[in-house]
Every structure is written in structure tokens, then in C-alpha cells.
Amino acid sequence: QVQLVESGGGLVQAGGSLRLSCAASGRTFSTYTMGWFRQAPGKEREFVAAIRWSGSTTYYAEQVKGRFTISRDNAKNTVNLHMNSLKPEDTAVYYCAADRFGGIVVTTPSAYEYWGQGTQVTVSS
């Protein structure tokens, strides 16, 4: 069993930055693909970014490419999402997720077995 706990959300003005962190329990964290998703009110959960176990391969949704950076520290069992140039449309609850199988698909919620409770990010205009 893996437990994921997100932190770092908050209120920021458009153009600002935030860093989200996800702390994971479990001895096999370093073998998991990790992802970040977000869900705005009335909308489906959508993919934001993902990172393979080694940290050498990353994936981004088009709407955040060039603004967000995902990283991980396997020694500390953490994965981070650095968010720059934030826009009001980035407002959502952000979720950390873990895929223990490291499957090919990383962009759909069903690919991930473990989820955090979410952290709110609000970007004001």
C-alpha cells in the first residue's frame, strides 16, 4: 500500500509561481511512475504531468508545457510540480498519483492505482 500526501497549494496571482510536493510512503516508490492531475469544479480530472521511475522521462499536457516542471527525489520519496506563469485557468484541485506497474499510458487517471487527497490551487486574475 502506498500513501500520497500533497502540499504546497494556495492562492496566487496570475503570473505567479507555486511548487506542489507529494510525499509518498512505501519502500518501492522509486519504481513507480508518478503523475499529477487536476480537477476544476464541474470538469473531469485531467492529466497535468508525469515522470518515470528514473526521472529521465517526463510528460506534460499541452496546456502546461513550458510552464510546469515535474521532478522527483527517490531518496526522499517525493515528487514535485513547479508551476510558473500561472493562469486563472490553472485553478483546480491538484492530485498526486502513483502507477506501480509503470505502464505505457500515463495520461489517464485509470492508469494510476494510488491517489493523494488533493491540494487546492487558486490563481486570481
Secondary structure, 3 states (H helix, E strand, C coil): CCCEEEECCEEEECCCCEEEEEEECCCCHHHCEEEEEEECCCCCCEEEEEECCCCCCEEECCCCCCCEEEEEECCCCEEEEEECCCCHHHCEEEEEEEECCCCCCCCCHHHCCEECCCEEEEEEC
